[in-house]
């Protein structure tokens, strides 16, 4: 991953580079003589682009110029190093376009500005363009995609150097459950896009800068350390260190929950991730993620939950103390309403045994080792509902109002923190 190095000067230079790249090719296909292959196999996530509605999230959001220009930018690369620079530059540019759109600084097209789906579907379509590109020099497509994904998710977009301003680092997620409903959004992704780079006023009157990433719903990326790559720079001493961290994901209908405990295990099968992969663990037989570093079975939140729970409108904010464990000396899972017992094996944290629990565990396991006194934890948002019943429509007033309400309350909950 490229080191954190977004400064105002680099941002301006990058914007100038994008204008130069896009100007002649905004709506053009790859130039003549540029080799591509339509037979490159797609993964299960990319294959959902065959649903014609998904193109609407790019075409109707103002992000179509990026999808139009990316193939020509790739084809202009003359060696592997130039290809890496293209992946980095266009990944960062897509991320900034998604942030600008969510914060009303970029024309949003017909879809609501706060909508996280245009960034998701445009990124996915660009990964297909990258996979199909066949340069005349050796290139590692998987490594290029990883660079592009990290950059387009905000992993190399760090805090400013503003003196006297506190720092809050948050993560959200891509949409998921798309086989059942391809139009789904994720309010956690929407909320963090709205907050990235923003200043908020905390309960004590001090200012805090928020920085964010949007994580994939894919076990493989977690196995390859995307959470650690995202959070580690903000848990070590230095100008990128945070004063508070929290992961955010979509949770339960009609309420926010602050999770008291994150569990070490995966136990969500038969639920699959966005590439149709299973975790390998069930509630009867939980498993650790491959290569997961040592740590306790459960990690407790250190967020200022009492202060954050002062926000109760329009959705209640609750503290969730539930876990599922296999008690010491036992073999069967037991539900505990008041946290784990000594010596038990984790089955599920308050967020279950899926990736929302795992991001909480991974980020807070790191916190225990790198910055144990730092406030950290996990926030679940309400389920985002209100999609139109007509399957051909992508949005509706109720959906947009609910998305806005959840995003505004995430901001209020973070602002209520006492550091």
PyMOL commands that set and color helices and strands:
alter all, ss='L'
color gray80, all
select helices_A, chain A and resi 8-23+44-50+53-59+64-75+80-102+117-132+141-152+187-195+219-223+226-232+305-308+355-370+397-415
alter helices_A, ss='H'
color red, helices_A
select strands_A, chain A and resi 166-173+199-201+207-215+244-250+255-259+261-263+298-300+316-320+323-326+334-336+345-348+375-381
alter strands_A, ss='S'
color yellow, strands_A
deselect
rebuild
show_as cartoon
